[in-house]
Amino acid sequence: MALYAIKESKLPAVLCRLSPPGSPSKRRNSHIAARGGSKFLVAFDAMMAAERRTTENTTAPSAAISDKPATSKKATHPFFLASGASGLQPAALAIGSKPKATTKLQPLTLHSAVSKAEKSNGKATTSDTRTRSKGLVQPTDPTLPLYTYEGYSPAPAVVYTRHEDEANELAAALTGPLGFDMEWRIFIQRGAPVIERRTAVVQLSDARMILVVQVSQMKKFPQKIKELIESPTVVKTGANIRNDGEKLFRDYGIVSANLVELGALAHCADPAFSTIYHRSIVSLARMVEHYTRRRLDKGKVRIGNWEAAPLSQEQITYAANDAHCALVVYKRLIEIATEHGLCLDSVAYACSIKGVRAGKGVPESSANDHGGGVTTSSSTEAPSDASKHPSSPWLRPPGYVTNVDGNQAPRPQHLRAYKLWQDGNMPLPEICAALRSKENPLAESTVISYVVRALQADSTLPFSMDQLKAFVQLEAGSWQRHREWIMQQDSHTRQ
């Protein structure tokens, strides 16, 4: 991976890996390697500890995230203080991109060696390309200064990765509550239905790190990120966050839990909020403006290509701000509730994804609605069917494959794939090789489809639903292809 900002700061070589996560580092550090986990995380913790000791000896400690931005423009992250690079602004750490040869790098500038073509990722390729919603979000007060995570002391480190193993390692450093957001592409053409792509980027933020994960570049959704999102004990907060949870289920089969809607929380925590807003879903831009007196940048970058790699500096900053500001607003609301002596009940503002609404193929959630709903944007306020109809119990959605006769014998190749998976308990890569050859194995998505089609063709074949879900989720696109049939079968077991 390429850590441009860190490399310029002359930090230890353990933080400056230029190879992918699977490649060995050219330089070894025995005392760090002896500890479990990622070298990056070990060095991260060591430098944070060094900064805390320095701060305790010189100045009074400050809150991890204040409700007001820091006034000093020279707030530095412990990474740079520990390396002797005092006075430098925090910079994003780019993980997973290989730097090109260059004679000179601009100090602390992410992707300074990336071509202009790569930087253009932040711009829409056509006028019909959109992300999240059809239009741009306009703040009510354009005179306010822009929101930036760098305005908070200490400024969090921004870590961007497009490697599954790296994302799993970095997830271990996150502690709740977490600011949460997602980005994806939507194509809109006149006279044609809207095409919504799978989630491309997932952002999670705590007080000291903002993790930007480009899942569209990964073969499988990172397991540790999945566990964080599905954890019922870790708060994930944002605007229209149930929409994000439902989309994650549609795209990757992730069953999100403990999703806190900022607007609904504000109605419970801040008596003054209800005098201004009457709906439970309020745009993230308005929430940020109301509680930080800053305006969230919702410009052209949001309509860019979030699937292209590497992401541009502008895209990384945009994504980081969206996740970080959600956490800042959440913490401010908790402070307000404490000041008023209010006892908050999460039933009023939190939800978890539970199942599928009949005929929709869309996950059902356990949210308590106050007039809000699900849209294609986590920062919009438009209602949808979710706000007009109560949540229904598990019912049967239409199957994904409609021309499969459950009484027909499966094809030999499909049945063989099923037996290798069910009876042989073979890992997916080995099944791919066994069905063709080690030199030229079948695609993982093809093998998964073989197993599913065998089960569709012969309803008497035994299988574990949990194992089937886990198997299908081993390849990012397979869940979306087979989701409705799997959920239909799952609903049968619950009746």
C-alpha positions in Angstrom: 0.0 0.0 0.0 1.0 3.6 -0.4 1.0 5.9 2.6 1.9 9.2 0.9 1.3 11.5 3.9 3.1 9.2 6.3 6.1 8.7 4.0 6.6 12.4 3.6 6.6 12.8 7.4 9.4 10.3 7.7 7.6 8.0 10.0 8.9 4.5 10.8 9.1 2.1 7.9 6.6 -0.1 9.5 3.9 2.4 8.5 5.2 2.8 5.0 4.4 -0.4 3.2 4.3 0.1 -0.5 3.2 -3.5 -1.3 -0.3 -5.0 -1.0 -1.2 -6.5 2.4 -0.3 -10.0 1.3 3.3 -9.1 0.4 6.0 -9.3 3.0 7.6 -6.0 4.2 11.2 -5.5 3.2 12.0 -4.2 6.6 11.2 -6.1 9.7 10.7 -4.8 13.2 11.1 -7.7 15.6 9.6 -6.2 18.7 6.5 -5.0 16.9 6.1 -8.1 14.9 6.1 -10.1 18.1 2.8 -8.5 19.0 -0.4 -9.8 17.4 -2.3 -7.8 14.8 -1.4 -5.3 12.2 2.0 -3.5 12.3 0.1 -0.5 11.1 -2.2 -0.6 14.1 0.6 -1.3 16.6 2.5 1.7 15.4 -0.7 3.7 15.4 -1.3 2.9 19.1 2.3 3.5 20.0 2.3 7.0 18.5 -1.1 7.8 20.1 0.3 6.8 23.5 3.4 9.0 22.9 1.3 11.9 22.1 -0.9 11.5 25.2 2.2 11.4 27.4 3.5 14.6 25.7 0.2 16.3 26.1 -0.2 15.4 29.7 3.2 17.0 30.5 2.6 20.2 28.6 -1.1 21.1 28.3 -4.5 20.2 29.8 -6.1 17.2 28.0 -8.9 18.0 25.6 -12.0 16.1 24.7 -11.8 13.5 22.0 -14.5 15.3 20.0 -15.7 18.7 21.1 -19.1 20.0 20.2 -17.3 23.0 18.7 -14.5 23.0 16.1 -11.0 23.8 17.3 -10.1 27.5 16.7 -6.5 26.8 15.9 -5.8 25.9 12.3 -2.6 24.2 13.3 -4.2 21.3 15.2 -2.0 18.3 14.6 -2.6 14.6 14.7 -0.4 12.5 17.0 1.1 10.8 13.9 2.9 14.0 13.0 3.7 15.2 16.5 5.4 11.8 17.3 7.5 12.1 14.1 8.7 15.6 14.9 6.6 17.1 12.1 4.9 19.7 14.3 2.7 22.3 12.8 1.6 20.2 9.9 -2.1 19.8 9.1 -3.6 16.3 9.4 -3.5 14.3 6.1 -5.3 11.3 4.8 -3.5 8.0 4.7 -4.0 6.3 1.3 -3.9 2.5 1.7 -4.0 0.2 -1.2 -2.7 2.3 -4.1 0.7 1.9 -5.6 2.6 5.2 -6.1 4.1 6.0 -9.5 7.7 7.0 -9.9 8.2 10.7 -9.3 11.0 13.1 -8.6 9.3 15.1 -5.9 6.2 14.6 -3.8 4.3 17.5 -2.4 4.4 17.2 1.4 1.3 15.7 3.0 -0.7 15.7 -0.2 -2.6 12.5 -0.9 -2.2 11.1 -4.4 0.3 13.8 -5.4 1.8 11.3 -7.9 -1.6 10.1 -9.3 -2.4 11.0 -12.8 -5.0 13.7 -13.8 -7.2 10.9 -15.1 -7.3 9.3 -11.7 -8.1 12.6 -10.0 -11.1 13.1 -12.3 -12.9 10.4 -10.4 -14.5 13.1 -8.3 -16.4 14.4 -11.4 -19.4 12.9 -13.0 -18.7 11.1 -16.3 -22.0 11.9 -17.8 -24.9 14.2 -17.0 -27.0 11.1 -16.3 -24.8 9.8 -13.5 -25.9 10.4 -9.9 -25.1 9.1 -6.5 -27.7 8.8 -3.7 -30.3 11.3 -5.0 -31.2 13.2 -8.2 -30.2 16.6 -7.0 -27.6 18.4 -4.8 -28.4 19.2 -1.2 -28.5 22.9 -0.6 -27.9 24.2 2.9 -30.3 26.8 4.3 -27.4 29.1 5.1 -24.7 29.2 2.5 -22.8 31.9 4.5 -21.7 29.4 7.1 -18.1 28.0 6.9 -17.6 24.5 5.5 -17.6 21.5 7.9 -14.2 19.7 8.0 -13.0 16.9 10.3 -9.7 18.7 10.4 -11.3 21.5 12.5 -11.6 19.2 15.5 -8.8 18.5 18.0 -7.2 16.1 17.9 -8.1 15.7 14.2 -8.8 12.1 13.3 -6.6 10.1 10.9 -8.3 9.3 7.7 -7.5 5.8 6.4 -8.6 4.8 2.9 -8.3 1.2 1.8 -9.5 -1.0 -1.0 -8.0 -4.3 0.4 -10.2 -6.7 2.3 -7.4 -7.9 4.7 -6.4 -4.3 5.5 -10.0 -3.3 6.2 -10.4 -6.2 8.6 -7.2 -5.2 10.5 -8.2 -1.6 10.7 -11.7 -2.4 11.9 -10.2 -3.7 15.1 -9.1 -0.2 16.0 -12.6 1.3 15.8 -14.6 1.8 19.0 -18.3 2.8 19.2 -20.2 4.9 18.8 -19.5 5.2 15.1 -20.5 7.7 12.5 -21.7 5.7 9.5 -22.3 6.5 5.9 -22.2 4.9 2.4 -21.7 5.9 -1.2 -23.0 4.3 -4.4 -23.7 5.1 -8.0 -27.2 5.7 -9.6 -27.7 6.0 -13.3 -30.7 8.1 -14.5 -31.8 8.3 -18.1 -34.9 9.8 -19.5 -37.5 7.2 -20.2 -35.6 4.5 -18.5 -35.8 3.1 -14.9 -33.3 4.2 -12.4 -30.3 1.9 -12.2 -28.9 1.6 -8.7 -25.4 0.1 -8.3 -24.2 -1.9 -5.3 -22.7 0.0 -2.4 -19.2 1.1 -3.4 -17.8 2.8 -0.3 -18.5 2.4 3.4 -17.3 5.0 5.9 -17.0 4.4 9.7 -15.7 7.0 12.1 -14.8 7.1 15.8 -13.0 10.0 17.6 -9.5 9.1 16.4 -9.9 7.4 13.0 -12.2 7.7 9.9 -12.1 4.5 7.9 -13.0 4.8 4.2 -13.5 1.3 2.7 -14.0 0.9 -1.0 -15.8 -2.4 -1.0 -16.5 -2.2 -4.7 -12.8 -3.1 -5.2 -13.0 -6.2 -3.0 -14.0 -9.7 -3.8 -15.8 -10.1 -0.5 -17.3 -7.7 2.0 -14.7 -7.4 4.8 -15.8 -9.8 7.6 -14.7 -7.5 10.5 -16.5 -4.5 9.0 -19.6 -6.8 8.6 -19.3 -7.8 12.3 -19.2 -4.1 13.4 -22.3 -3.2 11.4 -24.2 -6.3 12.6 -23.2 -5.8 16.3 -26.2 -4.9 18.5 -23.8 -3.3 21.1 -22.1 -0.9 18.7 -24.0 2.3 17.8 -23.9 3.3 14.1 -25.4 6.7 13.6 -26.3 8.8 10.6 -29.2 10.4 8.7 -31.8 8.2 7.0 -29.6 5.4 8.3 -32.2 2.7 7.9 -32.0 3.2 4.2 -28.3 2.4 4.4 -29.0 -0.7 6.4 -31.6 -2.0 4.0 -29.3 -1.3 1.0 -26.5 -3.2 2.6 -28.8 -6.1 3.1 -29.9 -6.0 -0.6 -26.3 -5.7 -1.8 -24.3 -7.9 0.6 -26.8 -9.7 2.9 -25.6 -7.7 5.9 -28.1 -7.6 8.8 -27.4 -4.2 10.3 -28.1 -3.6 14.0 -28.3 -0.7 16.4 -28.7 2.0 13.7 -29.4 5.3 15.3 -31.3 7.9 13.3 -30.0 11.3 14.2 -33.3 13.1 13.5 -35.3 10.8 15.7 -32.6 11.0 18.4 -32.8 14.8 18.3 -36.5 14.7 19.0 -35.8 12.7 22.1 -32.7 14.5 23.3 -33.3 18.1 22.4 -36.7 19.7 23.2 -35.9 22.7 21.0 -35.4 20.6 18.0 -39.0 19.6 17.7 -40.0 23.2 17.5 -38.1 23.5 14.2 -38.4 20.0 12.7 -41.4 17.7 12.8 -40.1 14.6 11.0 -37.8 11.9 12.3 -35.6 11.9 9.3 -33.8 15.2 8.7 -31.0 15.6 6.2 -27.5 15.3 7.4 -26.7 18.7 6.0 -29.4 20.3 8.1 -28.4 18.4 11.2 -24.8 19.5 10.9 -25.8 23.1 10.3 -28.1 23.1 13.3 -25.7 21.6 15.8 -22.2 22.7 14.6 -23.0 26.0 12.7 -21.1 24.6 9.8 -22.4 23.6 6.3 -21.7 20.2 4.9 -20.3 20.2 1.4 -22.8 18.5 -0.9 -21.3 19.7 -4.2 -20.4 17.9 -7.4 -18.1 15.4 -5.8 -21.2 13.4 -4.6 -22.2 12.7 -8.2 -18.8 11.2 -9.0 -17.8 7.6 -9.8 -17.4 5.9 -6.4 -16.4 2.6 -8.0 -13.3 3.9 -9.8 -10.0 3.3 -8.0 -8.2 4.9 -6.4 -10.7 7.5 -5.0 -9.6 11.1 -5.5 -8.5 13.2 -2.5 -11.7 15.2 -2.9 -13.8 12.0 -2.7 -11.9 10.7 0.4 -12.4 14.1 2.2 -16.1 14.2 1.3 -16.6 10.6 2.5 -14.6 11.3 5.7 -16.6 14.4 6.5 -19.9 12.7 6.1 -19.1 9.9 8.6 -17.3 12.2 11.1 -20.0 14.9 11.3 -22.6 12.2 12.1 -20.6 11.2 15.1 -20.1 14.8 16.2 -23.9 15.5 16.0 -24.6 12.3 17.9 -22.2 13.2 20.7 -23.7 16.7 20.9 -27.2 15.3 21.2 -26.1 12.9 24.0 -24.6 16.0 25.8 -27.8 17.9 25.4 -29.9 15.1 26.8 -27.6 14.8 29.8 -27.8 18.6 30.4 -31.6 18.3 30.5 -31.6 15.2 32.6 -33.4 13.2 30.0 -33.4 9.4 30.0 -33.1 8.2 26.4 -34.9 5.1 25.2 -33.3 3.7 22.1 -36.6 2.1 21.0 -37.6 5.6 19.8 -34.6 6.3 17.6 -32.8 3.1 16.8 -33.5 0.2 14.4 -32.2 -3.1 13.3 -32.7 -4.8 10.0 -34.8 -8.0 10.5 -36.3 -9.4 7.4 -38.0 -8.9 4.0 -41.2 -7.0 3.3 -43.7 -8.9 1.2 -43.4 -8.5 -2.5 -40.5 -6.0 -2.2 -37.4 -8.0 -1.7 -36.5 -5.2 0.7 -35.4 -5.9 4.3 -37.9 -5.2 7.1 -36.6 -3.2 10.0 -37.6 -2.7 13.6 -37.6 1.1 13.5 -40.1 3.3 15.2 -41.1 5.7 12.5 -42.1 9.3 13.1 -43.1 10.1 9.5 -39.8 9.3 7.9 -39.1 6.7 5.3 -36.6 5.1 2.9 -35.2 6.9 -0.1 -32.1 6.5 -2.3 -30.3 9.0 -0.1 -29.3 8.8 3.5 -29.4 12.6 3.7 -32.8 13.3 2.2 -36.2 13.8 3.9 -38.6 12.3 1.3 -41.0 9.7 2.6 -41.5 6.3 1.0 -43.6 3.2 1.2 -41.8 2.4 4.5 -43.4 5.3 6.2 -46.9 4.6 4.7 -47.2 1.0 5.7 -46.4 -0.7 8.9 -43.7 -3.4 9.0 -45.0 -6.8 7.9 -43.9 -10.2 9.2 -41.7 -12.4 7.1 -43.6 -13.2 3.9 -42.6 -14.7 0.6 -41.1 -12.3 -2.0 -41.0 -13.4 -5.6 -38.2 -15.8 -6.4 -35.2 -14.5 -8.4 -35.4 -17.5 -10.8 -38.9 -18.1 -12.1 -38.2 -20.9 -14.6 -36.9 -23.5 -12.2 -39.1 -26.6 -11.5 -38.5 -27.8 -8.0 -39.3 -31.4 -9.2 -36.7 -31.6 -11.9 -33.4 -33.3 -11.4 -30.5 -30.8 -11.2 -27.9 -30.8 -13.9 -24.9 -33.0 -13.3 -22.4 -30.1 -13.0 -24.8 -28.3 -10.6 -25.3 -31.5 -8.5 -21.6 -32.1 -8.4 -20.9 -28.6 -7.1 -23.6 -29.1 -4.5 -22.1 -32.4 -3.3 -18.6 -30.9 -3.0 -20.0 -28.0 -0.9 -22.5 -29.9 1.2 -21.0 -33.4 1.6 -17.3 -32.7 0.9 -17.4 -29.4 3.0 -14.7 -28.0 0.6 -13.7 -24.4 0.6 -14.9 -22.4 -2.4 -11.5 -22.1 -4.2 -11.1 -25.8 -4.0 -14.5 -26.5 -5.5 -13.7 -24.0 -8.3 -10.6 -26.0 -9.1 -12.2 -29.4 -8.7 -14.9 -28.6 -11.2 -12.4 -27.6 -13.9 -8.7 -27.5 -13.1 -6.2 -25.9 -10.7 -4.7 -24.0 -13.6 -8.0 -22.7 -14.9 -10.6 -22.9 -12.1 -14.2 -21.9 -12.5 -15.2 -18.4 -11.4 -16.4 -18.3 -7.8 -19.7 -16.7 -8.8 -20.3 -19.6 -11.3 -19.8 -22.3 -8.6 -22.1 -20.4 -6.2 -24.8 -20.3 -8.9 -24.4 -24.0 -9.6 -25.1 -24.8 -5.9 -28.1 -22.5 -5.7 -29.5 -23.9 -9.0 -29.1 -27.4 -7.7 -31.1 -26.5 -4.6 -33.7 -24.7 -6.7 -34.1 -27.7 -9.0 -34.4 -30.3 -6.3 -36.2 -29.1 -3.2 -35.4 -32.4 -1.3 -31.7 -31.7 -1.2 -30.7 -31.0 2.4 -28.8 -27.9 3.4 -28.2 -25.4 6.2 -29.7 -22.0 5.5 -27.0 -20.3 7.6 -24.2 -22.1 5.7 -25.9 -21.3 2.4 -26.0 -17.6 3.2 -22.4 -17.6 4.3 -21.4 -19.5 1.1 -23.2 -17.0 -1.2 -21.7 -14.0 0.5 -18.2 -15.3 -0.3 -18.5 -13.5 -3.6 -19.7 -9.9 -3.6 -22.1 -10.0 -6.5 -23.7 -13.4 -5.7 -25.9 -12.3 -2.8 -27.6 -9.7 -5.0 -28.3 -12.3 -7.7 -29.7 -15.0 -5.4 -31.0 -12.9 -2.5 -34.7 -13.2 -3.2 -34.8 -16.9 -3.6 -32.7 -17.4 -0.5 -35.0 -15.2 1.6 -38.0 -17.0 0.2 -36.6 -20.3 1.4 -35.7 -18.7 4.7 -39.2 -17.4 5.2 -40.5 -21.0 4.8 -38.5 -22.1 7.8 -39.9 -19.3 10.0 -43.6 -20.2 9.4 
